[in-house]
Amino acid sequence: MKNKTIVILVVFASVLLLKVQFALAQEVRQITPLHQFFQANYDSTIIYHRWSNWNSQPNYIIVTKYKNQLYFFTYANPYRQAQGISLPGDLHKLYAKEDFKYDQTLPDTNRYLVAHYIKPSILQDYWKELKVKQLWNIKVSKVNTDDICGIDDGDENTFYFISKSVIKRADFYAPSYFAKCYSNDPNLQKAIQTIKLLQELSVLQE
């Protein structure tokens, strides 16, 4: 019985490691068919992804513009929220299976990409406040994780700025945390403000 338990734990750990490695590989791959779809079909797009070394599953907030119209999308794992909840009827097995399937799916125009309605005037106001043209000039802030503000496992915040001609990526590590030490860094402050606005939009979605 003891040996069987050890084998199960080893198998579980191996599967977990493979999931982490696959997720990290997806993040390293960076540009996916989903990014290319928005580049090909929209004029200007912002994709925001908050992730960590422990969970780098795609979890995108997307604001995009085509001609004079603005649109709001999310790309996320609908089963992520159910993890850790004890449910009758073996639903946890179904959710675990679907969660694994999500891990194996390269971001694209599939069932995880959902368009949400936000009142056009509100979306327009947020687009103006985002100051999209300025975002194209944002530079990644280099922070020293060994100083007084050091942190070992902060959140990663990745932006993709997409136009017809280019896809630009900008990464910010634990921006809200490091703002304490780098309060005069305009790029860091702009990243924090952009994250705040995009998260507010995600709450307004229908």
Secondary structure, DSSP 8 states (H G I E B T S, - for coil): -HHHHHHHHHHHHHHHHHHHHHHHHHHHH---HHHHHHHHH-SEEEEEEEE-SS-----EEEEEEETTEEEEEEE--TTGGGTT---STTHHHHHHHHHHHHHH--SSSSTTEEEE---HHHHHHHHHHHTHHHHTT-------TTSTT--SS--EEEEEEEESS-EEEEEEESHHHHTTT-TT-HHHHHHHHHHHHHHHHHHH--
